[in-house]
Amino acid sequence: MWESSPRPAEDQAEPDPGRAAPSGDGPGKAGAGATVGDLTADEGIGADERQPVEDRDVGVLPEPVRQRVVALAADALGALSVSEVPASLRQFVRFAPQKRARLAAASIAAALATDGAFRSVVAGRVREAVPDLAAALSIGAVPAAADPLDIAAIAYLLRPDGWQGHVKMAGREVERSTVAAGSAAATEAMARVQEQLAATRATAKADVDRLRSELDRAKAEISDLRHKLHDTRQQAKHSALAARTADEAAELARADAAAAQANADAELRRMKARLADAEQSLESARRTTREGRSIEDIRLRLLLDTVLDAAQGLRRELALPPITIRPADTVEALKAGSAGVESITDRAREADDPVLLDQLLALPQVHLVIDGYNVTKTGFANLPLEAQRTRLVSGLGGLAAQSGAEITCVFDGAALSGPVPSAAPRGVRVLFSKPGQTADDLIRRLVRAEPSGRPVVVVSSDREVADGVRTAGARALPAASLIKRLARG
C-alpha cells in the first residue's frame, strides 16, 4: 500500500513562476512563458459525463482500478507545467485533487488511455511518490501485503513487463469481491426475509388468538343481551299495565280537579261580592274621616293665622327692626381675606350617609358650622391648602343657596403669613382662628354663642370636637357626610 501527498487547493491556485512552458505555440500548448496558474477554465465542464474510454491494450479498466488511476493522475496534475497538461484538462488544474478526480474523472481516464506522453509524465510523478512499489513492479517482485488495486493502477501507469496481468488479476479480484458481496447480501436478505416471516407468523398467531378471545367475549355478550332483552320485555309489559292504571287514576283526578275548580269559582264569586261591599263601606268611612279632618284643619289654620296676626301686630307695635346680626357674628375671629395660615393636621375619620345632613338642614333657622381643614383633608387632601379652601367654600355656597341655612366655615389660623385670597360666597361665613387659638376652640365658642333651642350642626370627624359640641347641645356629623353631600351637588 502506498500513500500520495496531495497538494493543498490553495497551493494549486497560485501560479508557479519558476515553472514555465517551452517557448513556441503548438496544438494543445500554451504560449511561451505561460504557467498552469495563468490558465482559466474557459472550456465547459462536462467531460465526466462521457462513457469510459477503452484502452487498446487492456480494454475497459475495472471501475475500482479506473478510480485509483484517476486519483493518482488527479493528484499529480496540479504539479505539472502547462506544456505537460493536455488541453482538455487545463480547466481542472486549479481544482483540489479530490474535486478534480470527481469532476474530471472521464477526461483524465481518456487522456491516460490515448495520450502516451501525458501518461508517461503522470507515471514519473507516481514513481517519485512511491519509489519502492514502482521499483518492485519494474523487476516483477510484487509485495504480498500490497493492495491489488493499487498494484494494478500503478502498473497501468508505469507499464512494466507483464502489467496487463496485474490489471486482469485486479479485475478478477474485483469480480470475486462483487460475487462475495452479492452472496453475502443475498444471505443477509434471506435472513431478513426469514425473520420477517417468523414475525409475521407470530403476529398472525397473536391476531388469531385475539380474534378467538374477542369471539368468545362476543358470544358471552350476546347471551347476556338475550337475557336482558327477555327481562326488558317483561318490564315493558309491567310498565304498560302500570301506565294504564295511572291513566285511569289521572282521569279520576282530573274529574275531582274539575269539581274542585267549579267550587273554587263559586267561592271566588262570593268573595268578590263581599269585597265589593267592603270597599263601599271603606269609601264611606273615608269620606266621613275626610269631612271630620277638614273641620279640624280649618280650626287649626284659623288658630295659626290668629297667632301670626298677633305676632305681626306686636312687631309693628314694638317697632322691632329686622335682625342684622347673628350670635356667631359676636365671636371674635379672623375673617376671610384678612389673614393666612401655614399648615394644618388631618384628623378625619369614617364617613356617614349625607341624607341625615339634608334632614338637619331642613330644620328652621339651622346653623351649620364646619371644621374646614378637617373636611378638606378628608375629601381632597392631595390639593394645596389654598385650592382646598376654594373648593370647599365654593361647594358650601351652592349648599347655602339650596338649603337657605346659615353656614360658617372655620379654618385654623395658628400661623399667620399674610392676607388669604378667599372670597366667601353669599350665605357662607368664612372665619380663621386667631394666633394662639385653634379652629376647635373657635367652633366651641360659636356653638356656645347660639341661644338654647336653636338647631346647630357641626361637621367634623375630630372626636374631641364632636364630644365638646354635643355637650353644648349641638349635633355632630362626620366630615364624610358633607363630602358626599357636596359631591352629589
URZI-V420710 format. One line per field, one symbol per residue. ss: DSSP state (h for helix, s for strand, l for the rest). psi: psi as a letter, one per 40 degrees, with the letter a starting at -180 (. if undefined). burial: + if it has 24 or more other ideal C-beta (glycine too) atoms within 12 Angstrom, else -. A space follows every 50 residues. Layout:
ss: ???
psi: ???
burial: ???
//
This chain:
ss: llllllllhhhhhllllllllllllllllllllllhhhllllllllhhhl llllslllslllhhhhhhhhhhhhhhhllllhhhllhhhhhhllllhhhh hhhlhhhhhhhhhhlhhhhhhhhhhhhhhlhhhhhhhhlllllllllhhh hhhhhhhhllllhhhhhhhhhhhhhhhhhhhhhhhhhhhhhhhhhhhhhh hhhhhhhhhhhhhhhhhhhhhhhhhhhhhhhhhhhhhhhhhhhhhhhhhh hhhhhhhhhhhhhhhhhhhhhhhhhhhhhhhhhhhhhhhhhhhhhhhhhh hhhhhhhhhhhhhhhhhhllllllllhhhhlllsslllllllllllllll llllhhhhhhhlllllssssshhhhhhhhlllllhhhhhhhhhhhhhhhh hhhllssssssllllllllllllllllsssssllllllhhhhhhhhhhhl lllllsssslllhhhhhhhhhlllssslhhhhhhhhhhl
psi: hihigiiidddddhiheehiiiiiiiheiiiheiideeiigeiihedeei iihhhedeahiidddddddddddddedeeiiddehideedeedeiidddd dddfddddddddddgddddddddddddddgddddddddeehhhdeihddd ddddddddfahedddddddddddddddddddddddddddddddddddddd dddddddddddddddddddddddddddddddddddddddddddddddddd dddddddddddddddddddddddddddddddddddddddddddddddddd dddddddddddddddddefhiiheiiddeehhihiheeiiidiiihfiai iiheddddddeeihfihhhhgcdddddddgeeiidddddddddddddddd dddeihhhhhihfdhheaihghhhihehhhihiiheiiddddddddddei ihdhhhhhhhehdddddddddeeihhiidddddddddd.
burial: -+-+-++----+--+-----+--------+---++++++-----+-++-- -++-+--+--++-++++++++++++++++++++++++++++++++++-++ +-+++++++++++-+--++-+++-+++-++--++-++----+---+++++ ++++++++++--+--++++++--+-------------------------- -------------------------------------------------- -------------------------------------------------- ---------------------------+--+-++++--+++--+-++++- -+-+--++-++----+++++++++++++++----+--++++++++++-++ --+-++++++++++-----+-+-+--++++++++--++++++++++++++ ---+++++++++--++-++--+-+++++++++++++---
//
